[in-house]
Amino acid sequence: DAGVIQSPRHEVTEMGQEVTLRCKPISGHNSLFWYRQTMMRGLELLIYFNNNVPIDDSGMPEDRFSAKMPNASFSTLKIQPSEPRDSAVYFCASSLGVARVANYGYTFGSGTRLTVV
Amino acid sequence: DQQVKQNSPSLSVQEGRISILNCDYTNSMFDYFLWYKKYPAEGPTFLISISSIKDKNEDGRFTVFLNKSAKHLSLHIVPSQPGDSAVYFCAAYSGAGSYQLTFGKGTKLSVIP
């Protein structure tokens, strides 16, 4: 099991550019989550999918952010246009079922460190 | 409004002694609580959890205590080892079909050899 795979690990981009972060969840997991970690706000949920369908996107900061899950093995988080305040570490996580989340949590990827200059 | 709070940003402990990390919550609907451990440049990894119907759960050197009336939980690490140096996140979960974990901001534990 390769775990949750995120790419790229690091991304440096200029303000105004489009940024796409990618995630491959663990095979068989039916829920996928995008989190953002900053010093000020800690780990905050941006959006989550269940069976490829977005369930709650209330954490998405604004219309510049969008996320898709075209199939069970791939998801993207896009920021267009990017701004310096978007600089953070973005984590993707996946899980299987309600009972497993309660007792075992999610499995996180290693994150993408985004720097917008 | 932060529903899960870890009021100590950092903690230093001597190797071999007990580490106690604290967490407070405000939402009475939370019914499971989890602790995650995070090393630099890695994602958080699950450590231990506790159901709201219990007041203690133990796994090796790690024990989590829950005080529902005080809306407070703590993670005890005994004995502390240098490899335990990491950021520890408290997280809370409300069932009823919600898969979301709400996280605290974390406490950085440093175990001094």
Boltz contact constraints between the chains, C-beta under 6 A:
constraints:
  - contact:
      token1: [A, 31]
      token2: [B, 99]
      max_distance: 6.0
  - contact:
      token1: [A, 42]
      token2: [B, 103]
      max_distance: 6.0
  - contact:
      token1: [A, 42]
      token2: [B, 105]
      max_distance: 6.0
  - contact:
      token1: [A, 43]
      token2: [B, 103]
      max_distance: 6.0
  - contact:
      token1: [A, 45]
      token2: [B, 100]
      max_distance: 6.0
  - contact:
      token1: [A, 91]
      token2: [B, 43]
      max_distance: 6.0
  - contact:
      token1: [A, 101]
      token2: [B, 99]
      max_distance: 6.0
  - contact:
      token1: [A, 102]
      token2: [B, 32]
      max_distance: 6.0
  - contact:
      token1: [A, 102]
      token2: [B, 93]
      max_distance: 6.0
  - contact:
      token1: [A, 103]
      token2: [B, 49]
      max_distance: 6.0
  - contact:
      token1: [A, 104]
      token2: [B, 46]
      max_distance: 6.0
  - contact:
      token1: [A, 105]
      token2: [B, 34]
      max_distance: 6.0
  - contact:
      token1: [A, 105]
      token2: [B, 46]
      max_distance: 6.0
  - contact:
      token1: [A, 108]
      token2: [B, 43]
      max_distance: 6.0
  - contact:
      token1: [A, 108]
      token2: [B, 44]
      max_distance: 6.0
  - contact:
      token1: [A, 109]
      token2: [B, 43]
      max_distance: 6.0
  - contact:
      token1: [A, 110]
      token2: [B, 42]
      max_distance: 6.0
  - contact:
      token1: [A, 110]
      token2: [B, 43]
      max_distance: 6.0
  - contact:
      token1: [A, 111]
      token2: [B, 43]
      max_distance: 6.0
